[in-house]
Amino acid sequence: MKNDSESFSQLVSLMKKLRSKKGCPWDRAQTHRSLLPYLIEEAYEVLDSVEKENDLKFKEELGDLLLQIIFHAEIAREEKRFDIHQVINSLRLKLIHRHPHVFKKRKKLSPDQVIKNWEHIKLATSDNKSVLSGIPRSLPALLKAFRVGEKVGRYGFDWKRKEDVLPKLKEELKEFQKACLSKSKKRIEEELGDIFFTLVNLSRHLKINPEIALGRTVEKFIRRFNYIEKELSRNKKSLKKTSLKELDYLWEKSKKSRGVSPQADAPKKIDP
């Protein structure tokens, strides 16, 4: 079995070969921008494999994500900007610099203290002195809101307890109701955004990632709606021509099925 450094070097060499004149036409045609959708997709594939607790898939998806990083680094090397080894060395130096409690003067810190130190060191060494400058603008809105609250919270700009967020949520709901009465789309959108932002902050205090929580809820909705579709199909009924009352009945039934296939759980005849 090859050692880690040898395997990594061979992987980098493979990418160089794919990008060479005798390599793959598709790989040669790629640019940083054309690869961006794949980078994002692979990151979500990693997330999905973790959610499913599938180690075989997790290992595979981590490899696919690593491939994207090597791909980008190889394009940069060809353009004489930097290479994968400089990427790794930069990361090595960053890890040492931002963990002085481990690599310099050893000091026992809690996980929260480590994160605060990381942010303070990052701010002190960054060209942009804003606490929020490192948050990518392209992040999904829920995750972006979560990270904004997380970062400013490390500097004390935050509610002290999760219970303190609830009155703010009630306040925002009242503001939203008033906005709806005004029929101003701009105001309604603004107040709805405030509700989402407050809910994200509440989820942060509850130590729940809102992106993951909402994602799971959407998947649950899809499973239950698929149940309805399969039941209607089994009974040769059209979704378009089914009454809301019957759909509600099947929806309640899907909640009790807990993932059991409708064929195994459903009655032979649907009562409206």
Buried (B, 14 or more C-beta within 10 A) or exposed (E): EEEEEEEBBEBBEBBBEBBEEEBEEEBEEBEEEEBEEBBEEBBEBBBBBBEEEEEEBBEBBBEBBEBBBBBBBBBBBEEEEEBBEEBEEEEEEEEEEBBEBEEEEEEEEEEEEBBBBEBBBBBEEEEEEEBEEEBEEEBEEBBBBBBBBBBEBBEEEBBEEBEEBBEBBEEBBEBBEEBEEEEEEEBBEEBBBBBBBBBBBBBBBEEEBBBBBBBEEEEEEEEBBEBBEBBBEEBEBEEEEBEEEBBEBBBEBBEEBEEEEBEEBBEEEBEE
